[in-house]
Amino acid sequence: MSERKVLTKYYPPDFDPSKIARTRGPKPAGPKVQTVRLMAPFSMKCTSCGEYIYKGRKFNARKETTDEKYLNIPIFRFYIRCTRCSGEITFKTDPKNMDYTCEKGAKRNFEVWRQNPGEGNGEEMETDQERLDRLEAEEAEMGVMENLETKVVDAKREMEIADALDEIRTRNARNERAGNKGDVADLAQRAEEEKDAERKRIEQEDEEAARRAFTTEDGEKVRKLVDEEATNDEAEQAPIKGGETVAEMMPPPTFKRAPKKKRDLGAALGIKKKASLV
């Protein structure tokens, strides 16, 4: 450990630096390869042993720059090995769809959010032109729906305007009729007078009905409550045997405090008292 920190190295006496040959080999042909540390970009299943590799698992992979390009964006290929059978799995970048494409050694698991129209149903995937046509058709359908909603809103506004006009016409006609008969204030006063007259008539009818109910056939008024009170007073003042009234026979009230009887707690506890011998 200490040798790597020294400033000078030991050179033997017979050391000849000219004997060290400097050879420069040719550059490796083919794509550039470097080792990188990455995580699995998607969950996959190994085709050799059936091992499932979840998304986010870390691998020491070999990164290869391919000759393919998409809009001048280079496409990279990665080589990893299965964690169970060490089978080689390759996948590469897909800048067109902003994703990765599994090439060999594994099969990508099904993901619902990645399913394109026609994929998974035995149909061919739609092309760019078909996708554009589908989007244009959807936009046209949305335009038709917007036009329909606009028409509904316009029809509703027209109905509200028509209702407001009808109300204005009705109010104007009522004012015209009121102008022919007199001023509007006179009409209001006349309506109040009619209400007062009706109220007085109802009160008079109620009074007449009450008078009939409390009058006998001879024309005398019925006074049952007064007669009953007089009868009770007479009964109290009437003398009883011995020349005394009812009020005189009743004893005067007393306010003496009555002694409270003590409870026998011994009987409640089952204790029996002996009888006194005296």
C-alpha positions as CSV (number, residue, x, y, z in Angstrom):
1,M,0.0,0.0,0.0
2,S,2.8,2.4,0.8
3,E,4.6,1.7,-2.6
4,R,1.9,3.5,-4.6
5,K,2.4,6.7,-2.6
6,V,6.1,7.2,-3.1
7,L,7.5,9.7,-5.6
8,T,10.3,7.6,-7.0
9,K,10.4,4.0,-8.1
10,Y,13.3,1.5,-7.9
11,Y,15.0,0.9,-11.3
12,P,17.5,-2.0,-11.4
13,P,21.1,-1.2,-12.7
14,D,20.6,-3.2,-15.9
15,F,17.3,-1.4,-16.8
16,D,17.2,-0.3,-20.5
17,P,14.2,1.7,-21.4
18,S,14.9,1.4,-25.2
19,K,14.1,-2.3,-25.0
20,I,10.5,-1.5,-24.1
21,A,8.7,-1.8,-27.5
22,R,5.7,0.5,-28.0
23,T,3.2,-1.3,-30.1
24,R,0.0,0.3,-31.3
25,G,-2.6,-2.2,-32.4
26,P,-5.4,-1.6,-34.9
27,K,-8.7,-0.3,-33.6
28,P,-11.4,-2.9,-33.0
29,A,-13.7,-3.2,-35.9
30,G,-17.5,-3.2,-35.5
31,P,-19.7,-1.3,-33.1
32,K,-18.4,0.4,-30.0
33,V,-19.1,-1.7,-26.9
34,Q,-18.8,-0.6,-23.3
35,T,-19.9,-1.9,-19.9
36,V,-22.7,0.0,-18.1
37,R,-24.8,-0.5,-15.0
38,L,-28.6,-0.3,-15.8
39,M,-32.0,-1.4,-14.6
40,A,-34.4,-3.5,-16.6
41,P,-36.7,-1.0,-18.4
42,F,-39.7,-3.4,-18.4
43,S,-40.7,-6.7,-16.9
44,M,-39.9,-9.7,-19.0
45,K,-39.9,-13.5,-19.1
46,C,-36.9,-15.5,-20.1
47,T,-37.7,-17.8,-23.0
48,S,-35.0,-20.4,-22.0
49,C,-36.0,-21.1,-18.3
50,G,-39.2,-19.1,-17.8
51,E,-37.7,-16.9,-15.1
52,Y,-39.6,-13.6,-14.6
53,I,-37.4,-10.5,-14.4
54,Y,-39.2,-7.5,-12.9
55,K,-38.9,-3.9,-14.0
56,G,-36.1,-2.1,-12.2
57,R,-33.8,-5.0,-11.5
58,K,-30.1,-4.0,-11.8
59,F,-27.7,-5.7,-14.3
60,N,-24.1,-5.2,-15.5
61,A,-24.9,-4.9,-19.2
62,R,-22.8,-4.4,-22.4
63,K,-23.9,-1.3,-24.3
64,E,-23.5,-1.4,-28.1
65,T,-23.9,1.5,-30.5
66,T,-25.7,0.3,-33.6
67,D,-25.6,1.7,-37.1
68,E,-29.4,2.4,-37.0
69,K,-30.7,5.9,-36.4
70,Y,-34.1,7.5,-36.1
71,L,-34.2,11.2,-37.0
72,N,-30.4,11.3,-36.5
73,I,-30.8,9.8,-33.0
74,P,-28.5,6.8,-32.5
75,I,-30.1,3.5,-31.3
76,F,-28.3,1.5,-28.6
77,R,-28.4,-2.2,-27.9
78,F,-28.0,-3.7,-24.5
79,Y,-26.9,-7.3,-23.6
80,I,-27.8,-8.8,-20.2
81,R,-28.0,-12.3,-18.8
82,C,-30.8,-14.1,-17.1
83,T,-30.4,-14.4,-13.3
84,R,-31.4,-18.1,-13.4
85,C,-30.0,-19.7,-16.5
86,S,-27.5,-17.0,-17.6
87,G,-29.1,-16.9,-21.0
88,E,-28.3,-13.8,-23.1
89,I,-31.1,-11.3,-23.4
90,T,-30.9,-8.3,-25.7
91,F,-33.1,-5.2,-26.1
92,K,-32.5,-1.9,-27.8
93,T,-33.9,1.7,-27.5
94,D,-36.9,2.8,-29.5
95,P,-36.8,6.6,-29.8
96,K,-39.8,6.6,-32.1
97,N,-42.2,5.4,-29.4
98,M,-40.0,6.7,-26.5
99,D,-39.6,3.1,-25.2
100,Y,-37.5,-0.1,-25.5
101,T,-37.9,-3.1,-27.8
102,C,-37.0,-6.6,-26.7
103,E,-35.1,-8.5,-29.4
104,K,-34.2,-12.0,-28.2
105,G,-33.8,-14.2,-25.2
106,A,-36.9,-12.9,-23.4
107,K,-40.5,-11.9,-24.0
108,R,-41.9,-8.7,-22.7
109,N,-44.9,-9.0,-20.4
110,F,-48.3,-7.7,-21.5
111,E,-49.1,-4.2,-20.4
112,V,-52.5,-2.8,-21.0
113,W,-51.5,0.8,-21.2
114,R,-49.2,0.0,-24.1
115,Q,-51.8,-1.9,-26.2
116,N,-52.4,-0.1,-29.5
117,P,-55.6,-0.4,-31.5
118,G,-55.5,-3.8,-33.3
119,E,-52.7,-5.2,-31.1
120,G,-53.4,-8.4,-29.2
121,N,-56.5,-9.2,-31.3
122,G,-54.6,-11.0,-34.1
123,E,-54.8,-7.8,-36.3
124,E,-51.9,-5.9,-37.7
125,M,-50.7,-2.7,-35.9
126,E,-51.9,0.5,-37.5
127,T,-49.5,2.5,-39.6
128,D,-48.8,6.2,-39.2
129,Q,-51.2,7.1,-42.0
130,E,-54.0,5.0,-40.3
131,R,-53.3,6.6,-37.0
132,L,-53.5,10.1,-38.6
133,D,-56.8,9.1,-40.3
134,R,-58.2,7.8,-37.0
135,L,-57.2,11.0,-35.2
136,E,-58.8,13.2,-37.9
137,A,-62.0,11.1,-37.7
138,E,-62.1,11.6,-33.9
139,E,-61.5,15.3,-34.3
140,A,-64.4,15.5,-36.8
141,E,-66.6,13.6,-34.4
142,M,-65.7,15.9,-31.6
143,G,-66.5,18.9,-33.9
144,V,-70.0,17.4,-34.6
145,M,-70.6,17.0,-30.9
146,E,-69.5,20.6,-30.2
147,N,-71.9,21.9,-32.9
148,L,-74.7,19.9,-31.4
149,E,-74.0,21.3,-27.9
150,T,-73.9,24.8,-29.4
151,K,-77.3,24.3,-31.1
152,V,-78.8,23.0,-27.8
153,V,-77.5,26.1,-25.9
154,D,-78.8,28.4,-28.6
155,A,-82.3,26.7,-28.5
156,K,-82.4,27.1,-24.7
157,R,-81.5,30.8,-25.0
158,E,-84.2,31.3,-27.6
159,M,-86.8,29.7,-25.3
160,E,-85.7,31.9,-22.4
161,I,-86.0,35.0,-24.6
162,A,-89.5,33.9,-25.8
163,D,-90.7,33.4,-22.2
164,A,-89.4,36.8,-21.3
165,L,-91.2,38.4,-24.2
166,D,-94.5,36.6,-23.3
167,E,-94.2,37.9,-19.8
168,I,-93.6,41.5,-21.0
169,R,-96.6,41.2,-23.3
170,T,-98.8,40.0,-20.5
171,R,-97.7,42.8,-18.2
172,N,-98.4,45.4,-20.9
173,A,-101.8,44.0,-21.6
174,R,-102.6,44.1,-17.9
175,N,-101.5,47.7,-17.7
176,E,-103.6,48.6,-20.7
177,R,-106.7,47.0,-19.1
178,A,-105.9,48.9,-15.8
179,G,-105.6,52.2,-17.8
180,N,-109.1,51.7,-19.3
181,K,-110.8,51.2,-15.9
182,G,-108.8,53.8,-14.1
183,D,-105.5,54.3,-12.4
184,V,-103.6,51.4,-11.1
185,A,-103.6,53.0,-7.6
186,D,-107.4,53.1,-7.7
187,L,-107.5,49.5,-8.6
188,A,-105.3,48.6,-5.7
189,Q,-107.4,50.7,-3.3
190,R,-110.6,49.1,-4.6
191,A,-109.1,45.6,-4.0
192,E,-108.2,46.6,-0.4
193,E,-111.7,47.8,0.2
194,E,-113.2,44.6,-1.2
195,K,-110.9,42.6,1.1
196,D,-112.0,44.7,4.2
197,A,-115.7,44.3,3.3
198,E,-115.3,40.5,2.9
199,R,-113.5,40.3,6.3
200,K,-116.3,42.3,8.0
201,R,-119.0,40.1,6.5
202,I,-117.2,37.0,7.7
203,E,-116.9,38.4,11.3
204,Q,-120.6,39.3,11.3
205,E,-121.6,35.8,10.2
206,D,-119.4,34.3,13.0
207,E,-121.0,36.6,15.6
208,E,-124.5,35.7,14.4
209,A,-123.7,32.0,14.6
210,A,-122.3,32.4,18.1
211,R,-125.4,34.3,19.2
212,R,-127.7,31.5,17.8
213,A,-125.7,28.9,19.6
214,F,-125.9,30.5,23.0
215,T,-129.6,31.6,22.8
216,T,-132.6,29.4,23.7
217,E,-135.9,29.2,21.7
218,D,-137.5,31.8,24.1
219,G,-134.7,34.3,23.3
220,E,-132.9,34.0,26.7
221,K,-129.1,33.6,26.9
222,V,-127.6,30.5,28.3
223,R,-125.5,30.9,31.4
224,K,-124.5,27.5,32.6
225,L,-121.2,28.3,34.1
226,V,-122.7,31.1,36.3
227,D,-125.6,28.8,37.5
228,E,-123.1,26.0,38.4
229,E,-121.0,28.4,40.5
230,A,-124.0,29.8,42.3
231,T,-125.2,26.2,43.0
232,N,-121.8,25.4,44.6
233,D,-121.8,28.5,46.7
234,E,-125.3,27.7,48.0
235,A,-124.3,24.1,48.8
236,E,-121.3,25.3,50.8
237,Q,-123.4,27.9,52.7
238,A,-126.4,25.4,53.2
239,P,-126.7,24.3,56.9
240,I,-126.2,20.7,57.7
241,K,-127.7,18.8,60.6
242,G,-126.7,20.5,63.8
243,G,-126.9,24.0,62.4
244,E,-123.2,24.1,61.1
245,T,-122.1,24.7,57.5
246,V,-119.6,22.6,55.5
247,A,-116.8,25.2,56.0
248,E,-117.4,25.2,59.8
249,M,-117.2,21.4,60.0
250,M,-113.8,21.0,58.3
251,P,-110.9,20.9,60.8
252,P,-108.4,23.8,60.6
253,P,-105.1,22.9,58.8
254,T,-102.0,22.0,60.9
255,F,-98.4,22.6,59.9
256,K,-96.9,20.4,62.6
257,R,-93.9,18.3,61.3
258,A,-94.6,14.6,61.5
259,P,-91.7,12.5,62.8
260,K,-90.1,10.2,60.2
261,K,-90.2,6.5,61.0
262,K,-86.8,4.9,61.2
263,R,-86.0,2.0,58.9
264,D,-85.1,-1.4,60.5
265,L,-81.7,-2.0,58.8
266,G,-81.0,-5.1,60.9
267,A,-83.9,-6.9,59.3
268,A,-82.5,-6.1,55.8
269,L,-79.2,-7.7,56.8
270,G,-80.9,-10.7,58.3
271,I,-80.2,-9.8,62.0
272,K,-82.9,-10.8,64.4
273,K,-83.4,-8.8,67.6
274,K,-84.0,-10.7,70.8
275,A,-87.2,-9.9,72.5
276,S,-86.8,-7.9,75.7
277,L,-87.3,-9.8,78.9
278,V,-88.7,-6.8,80.8
